[in-house]
Amino acid sequence: MKYQELIDRVKNEYDLDSKSIEYILEYYFNIKGELEYASIDNEVFNILINKVKRLKAGEPIQYVVGNVDFYGNKFTVDKRVLIPRFETEELVHYTKEYINKYFKENISLIDVGTGSGAIGLTLKKEIPSLNVTLVDISTEALEMSSINAKNLGLKVNIYKSDMLKETIKRKEKYDVLISNPPYLTKIEEIMDIVKKNEPSIALYGGNDGLKYYRLLFRDAKLILKDKALIALEIGATQADDIIKLANKYFEGCPYEIKKDLEGRDRMFFLFYNLGD
Ligand SMILES: C[S@@+](CC[C@H](N)C(=O)[O-])C[C@H]1O[C@@H](n2cnc3c(N)ncnc32)[C@H](O)[C@@H]1O
């Protein structure tokens, strides 16, 4: 069967838009539109139909194809981990700029609640000299971040920790603490596709959504060097609360809230003894 014939057939038989079918073909099978004259055999067809059915049943397309592009790298994802989001690429982008601005060598970074490893592994790829540690409370997420580290050929430390507990026990000290912790409240309206498919441990941050930020701010000084950067992804309505927490635990420290491309307050940076 030819590429376009296949698209038309699946589109008609399964009432699915051609973009989704093209996405599966490209991201799962590596078959792109420019190969429009390529023949597609029965095996590919059968796997494709199975994936189309999962998509129609409401699974996110990234889980269906089993990977997602994040900052130009392919990350394996499935139900064990949150699907890395575009906003998080922005967090990575600014953090990279700040690391280059404030730190010189032997730089260590910890990504807390690493999930797929998207944040920490991308920064390791961007700044190869970084010493990167990935931690998560979920063993399944750690399995996934190890898979991604291996696929990307990156050497990082990975271990299980309930927020910073294990890191404190190990007496490790870092220049950079970065995290995109769970920050939704239980009553927050979120899309069904997210609620039904993504791990709830990756989504909810206690009654007010701030539980994990509180823990991070409370314990951060125990794992940070004398001069350090904290970089956090935050919920769009949480900036004021995060600033209050920062003032409570890091009184007088300069900080910055950054907006994402949609103009929402989505990133928080704290500059601990970093000067100008
Ligand atoms: C919003 S997801 C972020 C995943 C990934 N860092 C990203 O940006 O795509 C939050 C992550 O925090 C982890 N997590 C939840 N509770 C935790 C805890 N108490 N200690 C460490 N990690 C936790 C979840 O397993 C999940 O992987």
The ligand as an SDF file (V2000), in Angstrom:
LIG
                    3D

 27 29  0  0  0  0  0  0  0  0999 V2000
    5.1840   17.2820   37.0680 C   0  0  0  0  0  0  0  0  0  0  0  0
    6.1090   15.7710   37.0380 S   0  0  0  0  0  0  0  0  0  0  0  0
    7.5750   16.3540   36.2450 C   0  0  0  0  0  0  0  0  0  0  0  0
    8.2990   15.3100   35.4660 C   0  0  0  0  0  0  0  0  0  0  0  0
    9.4980   15.8450   34.6620 C   0  0  0  0  0  0  0  0  0  0  0  0
   10.4600   16.4870   35.5420 N   0  0  0  0  0  0  0  0  0  0  0  0
    9.0280   16.8290   33.6150 C   0  0  0  0  0  0  0  0  0  0  0  0
    9.2190   18.0340   33.8000 O   0  0  0  0  0  0  0  0  0  0  0  0
    8.4880   16.4050   32.5870 O   0  0  0  0  0  0  0  0  0  0  0  0
    6.5290   15.5810   38.7280 C   0  0  0  0  0  0  0  0  0  0  0  0
    7.4560   14.4300   39.0880 C   0  0  0  0  0  0  0  0  0  0  0  0
    7.6540   14.4520   40.5180 O   0  0  0  0  0  0  0  0  0  0  0  0
    7.6700   13.1380   41.0020 C   0  0  0  0  0  0  0  0  0  0  0  0
    7.3300   13.1610   42.4380 N   0  0  0  0  0  0  0  0  0  0  0  0
    6.1130   13.1820   43.0200 C   0  0  0  0  0  0  0  0  0  0  0  0
    6.2130   13.1870   44.3560 N   0  0  0  0  0  0  0  0  0  0  0  0
    7.5590   13.1630   44.6360 C   0  0  0  0  0  0  0  0  0  0  0  0
    8.3130   13.1450   45.8440 C   0  0  0  0  0  0  0  0  0  0  0  0
    7.7190   13.1460   47.0300 N   0  0  0  0  0  0  0  0  0  0  0  0
    9.6630   13.1120   45.7550 N   0  0  0  0  0  0  0  0  0  0  0  0
   10.2750   13.0850   44.5430 C   0  0  0  0  0  0  0  0  0  0  0  0
    9.6130   13.1140   43.3650 N   0  0  0  0  0  0  0  0  0  0  0  0
    8.2690   13.1500   43.4100 C   0  0  0  0  0  0  0  0  0  0  0  0
    6.6730   12.3810   40.1440 C   0  0  0  0  0  0  0  0  0  0  0  0
    6.9120   10.9990   40.1810 O   0  0  0  0  0  0  0  0  0  0  0  0
    6.9160   13.0350   38.7780 C   0  0  0  0  0  0  0  0  0  0  0  0
    7.8750   12.3100   38.0520 O   0  0  0  0  0  0  0  0  0  0  0  0
  1  2  1  0
  2  3  1  0
  2 10  1  0
  3  4  1  0
  4  5  1  0
  5  6  1  0
  5  7  1  0
  7  8  2  0
  7  9  1  0
 10 11  1  0
 11 12  1  0
 11 26  1  0
 12 13  1  0
 13 14  1  0
 13 24  1  0
 14 15  1  0
 14 23  1  0
 15 16  2  0
 16 17  1  0
 17 18  1  0
 17 23  2  0
 18 19  1  0
 18 20  2  0
 20 21  1  0
 21 22  2  0
 22 23  1  0
 24 25  1  0
 24 26  1  0
 26 27  1  0
M  CHG  2   2   1   9  -1
M  END
$$$$
